[in-house]
Amino acid sequence: MSFAPISKGSDSLAADARSLNHLKMQAGLKTPEAIQEAAKQFESLFMRELIKSMREATMKSGLLDSPGGDLGADMLDQQFAVQMSGRPGGLSELIAKQLTRQMENPDPGGVEPSARPTEPPISAMRKASSLAAYSAQSSPPAGHSKQASFVATHAEAASKVAKSSGIPSNYMLGQAAHETGWGKKEIKQADGSPSFNLFGIKAGSNWTGRVAEVTTTEYVDGVARKTVAKFRAYDSYESSFKDYSQLITKSPRYAQASQQTGSAQAFANSLQKAGYATDPDYAAKLSRAIQMTSQLQRQQA
């Protein structure tokens, strides 16, 4: 694998021993920019391994695996890792702080800092956060059986709406899975009854049907905030799929997304650009959910 030099704002990902050594040299420059970039790259490496381990634990069927598929999955893992790293409050900030402390406060003993071994930043990540804690931050769906059950439950409704709307069923299932936490966080009515809203569609002024008023998380300037919002309520899950397809295919706001059904990544990116959700990582998370539902659909076929 070739290695692209790392610089400020780099979207590349270090992936081999030579790259790791280069990262250490970058951090050794002792400038805030170099330290931050090195920290971001180490976080990207950690995220890549995390996503890979989740994929192998939940998605390997042994039936459809191929070298080409593995290469594509690895490239997608790398893209996700880069997109999800360097966020405010993430591991990169902790790594950067540790690197700075190591350089500003070298251990006594008369050994030159350049000659004295230092604790690799990757170790700092493992101390700073457990795998489970970081998994929660990146919002992976929990439990393969739960995921499979969700797909099996809604596959028929998604398939019906896919035929009439042109939106692939795995796209809709993936988005419904992401929005509801694979069914664990479905929007409820005040009395606890289901709203059947699988896509988090809000009830605007033009909505004349039932509504469910709940507390949700919105991102304002990249900062998560709790707010109370009104969401549409339906009579069935199939009605939710139908309303979602109408929103995507009929609303000018999502015109570009409706034309991107040939690529899950392009579809997810278009939804984020159109403002479907305020989460700055929405496209990456949605793409991952769609990929999982695609795998599960093939296994259940």
Secondary structure by P-SEA (a helix, b strand, c coil): ccccccccccccccccaaaaaaaaaaaacccaaaaaaaaaaaaaaaaaaaaaaaaaacccccccccaaaaaaaaaaaaaaaaaaccccccaaaaaaaaaaaaaaccccccccccccccccaaaaaaaaccaaaaaaaacccccaaaaaaaaaacaaaaaaaaaaccccaaaaaaaaaaaacccccccccccccccccccccccccccccbbbbbbbbbbcccbbbbbbbbbbbcccaaaaaaaaaaaaaccccaaaaaaacccaaaaaaaaaaaccccccaaaaaaaaaaaaaaaaaaaac
